[in-house]
Amino acid sequence: MISLNEIRKKIMSGDISSLLHISRESNIHPSEVAKLFNELPLDSAIHAFQSFPSKKQIIVFSYLDILLQKKLLRSLGKERATYILNKLSSDDRLTLINSYKGVERSHILELLEDKQKKATHDMLGFPKESVARLVNTEFATISGEMTIEKANEHLRNNHIDSETANVIYVVDDAGKLIDDIPVRRLVLNTPEKHISEIMDGYCVKLDIDDSAEEAITKFREYDRTVLPVTNSENLLLGVVTIDDVMDVQERRDTKEMQKFGGVESLEYPYVQTPFLSLIKKRAGWLIILFLGEMLTATAMGYFQHEIEKAVVLSLFIPLIISSGGNSGSQAATLIIRAMAVKELSLRDWWYVMRRELLSGLTLGALLGSIGFLRITAWQKFHLWDYGQHWLLLAITIFFSLIGIVMWGTLSGSMIPMVLKRCKQDPAASSAPFVATLVDVTGLIIYFSIAAIILKGTLL
């Protein structure tokens, strides 16, 4: 039996025929096959994909990344593309179709059978981040009056083997959800028992209007692998599986990380994003931050007289503004993550403000003390001469760091909450944005404190 690593080596050396081994082997997971396809040139990937049996093609196709899926559909011809689209699970099909825009989406929808087309149109009518976009309409149902033996026979005759069949749903004659039954209960109880006898009467479910974020929370809270989806009348419409929720979570986390780094979210993975598109995604924030940093230069120009009279103050500008920016970025990171996992809500703003002001005071005093000791040590050991008023300079640095770090933690913690209140993504208060804001205001705080403490001496 040829190993996956051996197949990979042969593929990389140009031996595409080795992929034929995969079509005959059942011990290689489709996700591993998909990884191999992603490593191939497009022509080779198409040739190899066509060599697979039809059933294997459907399984492997759902594991390929969206970009390769779209390229394959364009290259396989209308008849084959139609077959694949209609055989995909409803959630995988919807994810793929959702990636198309405008006329392209219309052309793809025309390839669907009437039943699939209607269901897809219905789901596309829901918001992009709703549970409806994740619903899989393949699920298994039974009646509460059935015996376990009759239920098993019904399932064998009417349902296919799929990931959604790990949980069986009990419905009434109108299709309304009554309960969910894990398959293990059907296996571990005697065949003569009625389904109603093994029900626990408690069923966690999602509403079709719920957001994907609410779905993620329920999966986490109740430790489920699949959850039913109903409408306002409790009709069972489909199910959502943990793998789809994990995909949503990954995409959401990726977008938040990109936004937090000052980058617009990418539509495709980094290595598959066109160069010009990557530049466009990065340039916007860089320009905004650059213009923001110009305010820093403006602030320094405003205090030019003070800098000329006490050049020594300019030595500590990098230290001052970096401390404020770093403390602000820390606070923003903590608050954004706490809101994302539902640890904090908007009504906790006063608690957060008090906590961050106290944190800023403590951290500022810590950094201020280090700055004070640094100036003292350098002066005492003759490593640098700060002049006869070095003690006042050290006191200025001490209090400046307290003020700037307090302002940094306050800004970093409050900006995400303000954005959330305005129904904007808190991740947009990225670390660069907070850092730029604190840079400008930090200089004002620094020179204002210096003007008070050093008045009549250096200034």
Secondary structure, DSSP 4 states (H G I P E B T S, - for coil): ---HHHHHHHHHTT-GGGGHHHHH-SSS-HHHHHHHHHTS-HHHHHHHHHTS-HHHHHHHHTTS-HHHHHHHHHHH-HHHHHHHHHHS-HHHHHHHHHT--HHHHHHHHTTS-HHHHHHHHHHHTS-TTBGGGG-B----EE-TTSBHHHHHHHHHHH----GGGGEEEEE-TT-BEEEEEEHHHHHHS-TTSBHHHH--S----EETT-BHHHHHHHHHHHT-SEEEEE-TT-BEEEEEEHHHHHHHHHHHHHHHHHHHTT-PPPSS-GGGS-HHHHHHHHHHHHHHHHHHHHHHHHHHHHTHHHHHH-GGGGGGHHHHHHHHHHHHHHHHHHHHHHHHTTS--GGGHHHHHHHHHHHHHHHHHHHHHHHHHHHHHHHHTTS----TTHHHHHHHHHHHHHHHHHHHHHHHHHHHHHHHHTTS-GGGS-HHHHHHHHHHHHHHHHHHHHHHHSTTTT-
